[in-house]
Amino acid sequence: MAIPPLNEQGCLPEGIHDCTLEEATGRFGAFQLSDRRPKLWARFAEFLREAKECGLLEAVLVDGSFVTAKPEPNDIDLILVVPAGHDFSVDLRPIEYNVLSQRRVRRRFGLDLLVARTDSEEYRRYVEFFQQVRLEPGGKKGILRIRL
């Protein structure tokens, strides 16, 4: 599962690119001219440890300026993918709440996240939104998927 090279615009080519945490770390976790990336990535890795421990997530999709050539990204944008049959009306265990709470995750880790069930309409909408190139109407970029 190799992460493809960035295109001329400094983005991943269109599509969802499967990778391991180690591959993503090697590609985007450290830039020689930036200490911001390693700091952001360390917080993401800490969050991912919690996410794996809760056992609720199938995958995490990673987007934003973090998965581009931008040396000083603002943050890391995520889609947390839960199983298709997950019932959001059921009470969450504390560890699940800690992983799914947008406010807590933003405050504790500095990550922006959305949550969607696998293969749901919301999942498709979120992926479509994440793949848009802001300054290029109709342009598409790629995102990373780390399966848990």
N, C-alpha and C positions, 0 to 999 in steps of 0.2 A: 504494500500500500504506500507507494511513494507520493508525496505531495508534489503536484506539478509546478514547474517554474512560474513565476509571476509574469504577466504580460507587459506590454509597453507602458500601460497606464499604472503599473505597480500593483495590480490586483491578480487574484487567482483567476484562471479561466473559468467560464461559466460552468456551473454544476455543483454537486455535493461531492466533496472529496473525502473519502474515508481515510483515517490515519490513526495512529496510536498517540498517546500522550507524549511519548518519547520523541516521535517524529515531529510533532507540533512544537515541542520544546526546542529541538534542534534547529528548526526553521525560523520560528518566530519568537522564541523565548529570550534571545539575547542578541542585541546588535552591538557592535564594537563602539559605536559613538553614543550609545544611550544607556543610562542606568534605569530609565523609566520602564523599559520592556521587562527586564528581569524582576523588578518589583511588582509590576502588574501580574506577570506570569506566576510568581511565587504565591500571590493571593489566589489566583485562579487554581493552582495546584492544590492549595489548602482547601478551597471550596470543593474541588473534585473529590478529594479524600472523604469529605463529609457526604457528598452525593453518593459515592459508592457504598459507604457505610449504611446509608438509609435503605438501600436496596430497591428504591422505587423507580429510578430512571433507567431507560433503555439506552439513551444516547444524549450527548450534548452537542449542539451545533454552534460553531464559533464563527463570529463575524465582526464587522466593524473595522476601524482603521488598524486594529491590532493585526489582522491577517492581510496586511498590505505592506508596501515598502516604506510606509511612513515611519521615520525614526522615533518620533515621540507621540505614540498613539494616546488618545484621551482616555479610553477605557476598553473593556472587552464586552461585546454584545453576545448574548447566548439565547438559544432556544433549548429549554429542557424538555426532553421527549419522554412522556410517560406511556405505559401500555394503553392500547386502544380501549380496553374496558374499564379504565380507572374511573372511579366515581368520586368526583370532587366534593360531593355533598357529605361524604363520610368523614368523620373526625379523623384528623391526622395525628400520628404519633409526633411527639415533640421534635424528633430528629427529621421527620418528613417536613414539618412546618418550617424548621430552620433552613431547609434546602429550597423549599418552594416559595417562601415569603420574599417578594420583590423588595420590599422596604428593608428587611433585615439583611438580605444579600447585598444590596446597594450600600448600606451603611457599614457593614462589617468587612466586605471584600472589595467594594468599589466596582461591582459588576452589574451590568444591566441585563435583565432576563425577562423572557416570555416563557410560558409553559403551555404545551399542547400535547394532546393524545396522538399517538402514531396514526398516520393515515387519515386524520380528521380534516375537516374543512379549515379549521383554524391553523393546523399545521401547514397546509398548502399555502394559505394566505401569508403566514409568517415567513415561510421559505421564499415565497415570491417577493415579499417586501425586502428581506435581507439581501436578495440577489440584485436588487436595483442599484444602478450606479447613479448617484445623486446628480452629478453635473452633466450627465449624458443621457437625455431622455431616451428610453427604450433600451439603453445599454444594460448588460447583465454581467455580473461577476460571480466568482465562486465562493463557496463557504466550506468550512471543515466540519466533519462529523467524527466525533470520538465516541465509539460504542463502549458502554459500561457493562 
